Amino acid sequence: MNSTKIFFALIISAFLLSFLGCQEDKYGIDDYYNVKKIDAHLHLNAENDAWIELAKEDNFKLLSINVDYPDFNPLEEQYKFSVKHREEHPDIFAFASSFHMSGWDNPDWVQTTIKHIDSTIEKGAIGVKVWKNIGMGFMDKDSSQVMIDDPKFDSIFRHLRDKDVVLIGHHGEPKDCWQPVDKMLVNDMKEYFSHHPQYHMYLHPEMPSYEDQMLARDKMLEKNKESRYMGAHMASLEWSLDELGKYFDKFPNATADLGARMGYVQYHAAKDWEKTRNFFIKYQDRILYATDNVQEPKGDTEGFKKAAHDKWMSDWKFLVTDSTMKVPDLDVPTKGLSLSKEVLDKIYYENAEKLFTKAWKK
């Protein structure tokens, strides 16, 4: 064989190896049960083990987040269930605690809150959640809206940093919250805000704007750049991949979860598939898979398990394949992102383990 033939043979071999490597670099639908996964934002608000059982079947670990949300069971009960599941299933279940805003105007509120947080950390909490009531409802004694950059929080957030505990922030809402229902981008938000007018800020122009919420969040993060932080729900920047990218670039220690915002990802994919896929590749180290699914204290456990499994499988299909699919949040079809194994392993597992270092015991 002369040198020219050898050269072309090497080129073809290299091409085939590269092609085969690319082919092997993707998961398929059938890999779902074999791949380690973490749902990094959910709410297991029940005493039974239905979700734990499902997690074992579907190869998931769980991060349940306590939140002082009026539609949920009381915060103390959420915490009690979390401690139970943590003690019984430390290899699968982890939780983040929270705190009440009541007593804010008392001179000892900060000290009392830190003491409460420490007590939850002693019981296994690996994160602390602050909710949208800070900025969207809670008033001080002078009827002024308390925002997340209030100096009174500084000692608490500094304490979390010193304890190496992750701060989880739900600040504001999707930008759709400040739009009329018929102008919202995804069906889930249209339904939610139609049934929760108290949180639909379009109906409450006297409240802080979306821009006010994001500015307060950024000011808080500027004061806590060394802290480990997870912005819940795509950091409330779901409407713009460009803005979410700016957030990642500005705050190197900040991450974002996908909880209850997959519809927006699918919206972006339907609008510009290549840009959306490239975004996930570029920021593969900063995104955590999550659903924000909720298990209520009582209810049909088998029905719940089916719905939770179906959601996990639907998201897996979207992230893993390039299939064109109809999804509940959109009135038009969208195409799956077909991400590589390397990217998916980070989004589904490695990023959560890296962020929540004390979460799931081996």
PyMOL commands that set and color helices and strands:
alter all, ss='L'
color gray80, all
select helices_A, chain A and resi 3-24+29-34+50-58+75-88+109-122+151-163+175-178+181-183+187-195+197-199+201-203+210-223+232-235+241-250+262-271+273-282+301-320+341-355
alter helices_A, ss='H'
color red, helices_A
select strands_A, chain A and resi 37-44+60-65+93-96+127-130+166-169+229-231+254-257+287-288+294-295+324-325+334-335
alter strands_A, ss='S'
color yellow, strands_A
deselect
rebuild
show_as cartoon
